[in-house]
Amino acid sequence: MATAKKTAAQQTPAEKAPAKKAAAKKATKSYDGFSAEERDAMKQRAKELKAAEQKDPEGFVRGKIAELTGTDRTIAERLHEIIRENGPTLVPRTYYGMPAYAKDGKVLCFITPATKFKTRYLTLGFEQVAQLDDGTMWPTSYAITELTPAVEKQVAELVRRAVA
């Protein structure tokens, strides 16, 4: 003869104990869910917040660029120059450990090195404050494998439009 399953109200304390213990264990179980790169980015962001009082944001960003290697460093150094020349009002800062440039306290654009997230190429990204809207769909991030004169000209124009 099959026994009917008791509701929680019908269970004795001894019957409820295993369920409570399992629920408590599940509640205290830690689930990280973040990759090592994501955890590193969060740690970098915490450092950035602490460094916000620094008197030399330009030097701090240049230091982050100097930490890069290979083509990431070469491209980031030149992008920094182009952004500073075409967006003189932008304030250099970091954004999750990456070189970035802010307008009115909000990140306008940022450089994502390929090595940081183990991707094929460095990208130059723009946040919504840049308002580079063009119709109903437009790019917000640009992959850069080499800075040719044509690419430099395009980056300069994007920065000028974003700052305007």
C-alpha positions in Angstrom: 0.0 0.0 0.0 1.4 3.4 -1.0 1.7 6.0 1.6 0.6 9.5 0.7 3.3 12.2 0.8 2.9 14.5 3.8 2.7 18.2 3.4 5.2 20.4 5.4 2.6 21.1 8.0 2.0 17.3 8.5 5.7 16.4 8.9 7.2 15.9 12.3 10.3 18.0 13.3 12.5 14.9 12.8 11.1 14.5 9.2 11.7 18.2 8.5 15.3 18.2 9.7 16.9 16.7 6.6 15.1 19.1 4.3 16.1 22.1 6.4 19.7 20.9 6.5 19.8 20.5 2.7 18.3 23.9 2.2 20.8 25.5 4.6 23.7 23.8 2.8 22.4 25.0 -0.5 22.0 28.5 0.8 25.6 28.6 2.1 27.1 26.9 -0.9 29.2 29.4 -2.8 28.8 29.6 -6.6 31.3 32.0 -8.1 30.4 31.7 -11.8 33.1 34.2 -12.8 36.1 33.4 -14.9 39.6 34.4 -13.7 39.6 37.3 -16.2 36.3 38.6 -14.9 37.4 38.4 -11.3 40.6 40.2 -12.3 38.5 42.9 -14.0 36.5 43.3 -10.8 39.6 43.6 -8.7 41.0 46.2 -11.2 37.8 48.2 -10.9 38.1 48.3 -7.1 41.6 49.6 -7.5 40.4 52.2 -9.9 37.9 53.5 -7.5 40.6 53.8 -4.8 42.9 55.5 -7.2 40.2 58.0 -8.2 41.7 60.6 -5.9 45.0 60.4 -7.7 46.4 63.7 -8.9 47.8 62.3 -12.2 45.1 60.4 -14.1 47.1 60.9 -17.3 50.1 59.1 -15.8 47.9 56.4 -14.3 46.5 55.6 -17.8 49.9 55.8 -19.4 51.1 53.3 -16.7 48.3 50.9 -17.7 49.3 51.2 -21.3 52.9 50.6 -20.4 51.9 47.3 -18.8 50.6 46.0 -22.1 52.9 44.0 -24.4 53.4 43.6 -28.2 51.0 45.2 -30.6 48.5 45.9 -27.9 51.0 48.3 -26.3 52.0 49.9 -29.7 48.4 50.4 -30.8 47.2 51.6 -27.4 50.0 54.2 -27.1 49.0 55.6 -30.5 45.3 55.5 -29.8 46.0 57.4 -26.5 47.7 60.1 -28.5 44.9 60.3 -31.1 42.2 60.4 -28.5 44.0 63.1 -26.5 44.6 65.2 -29.7 41.0 64.9 -30.9 39.2 65.0 -27.5 41.2 67.4 -25.4 38.4 67.8 -22.9 38.2 64.0 -22.2 39.6 62.9 -18.9 41.9 59.9 -19.0 40.9 57.2 -16.5 40.7 53.4 -16.4 37.6 51.3 -16.9 37.8 47.8 -15.4 41.6 48.1 -15.6 41.6 49.3 -19.3 42.6 52.7 -20.6 39.5 54.9 -21.0 38.5 58.5 -21.5 35.6 60.2 -19.8 33.3 63.1 -20.6 31.4 64.8 -17.7 32.4 61.9 -15.4 31.1 59.1 -17.7 33.3 56.8 -19.8 33.0 57.8 -23.4 35.5 55.4 -25.0 37.9 52.7 -23.9 40.6 50.4 -25.2 40.3 46.7 -24.6 43.6 44.9 -25.1 43.5 41.5 -26.8 45.7 40.0 -24.2 43.3 41.0 -21.3 40.6 38.6 -22.5 42.6 36.4 -24.7 41.0 37.6 -27.9 42.4 37.9 -31.4 42.5 41.7 -31.6 42.4 44.9 -29.5 39.2 46.9 -29.7 38.3 50.6 -29.3 34.8 50.7 -27.7 32.4 53.6 -27.3 29.8 53.9 -24.5 26.3 55.4 -25.0 27.4 58.8 -23.9 29.4 59.0 -27.2 26.1 59.2 -29.2 27.5 57.8 -32.4 24.0 56.8 -33.5 23.6 56.2 -37.2 20.2 55.0 -38.2 18.8 52.0 -36.4 22.0 50.0 -36.0 25.7 51.1 -35.7 28.9 49.7 -34.3 29.9 50.5 -30.7 33.3 48.7 -30.8 36.0 48.5 -33.5 38.6 45.8 -33.9 42.0 47.2 -34.6 44.9 45.0 -35.8 47.0 47.7 -37.3 47.0 51.5 -37.1 47.3 52.6 -40.7 46.9 56.3 -41.7 43.4 55.6 -42.8 42.5 53.9 -39.5 44.1 56.7 -37.5 42.0 59.2 -39.5 38.8 57.2 -38.9 39.5 56.9 -35.1 40.2 60.7 -35.0 36.8 61.4 -36.7 35.0 59.0 -34.3 36.5 60.7 -31.3 35.6 64.2 -32.6 32.0 63.1 -33.3 31.7 61.4 -29.9 33.0 64.5 -28.0 30.8 66.9 -29.9 
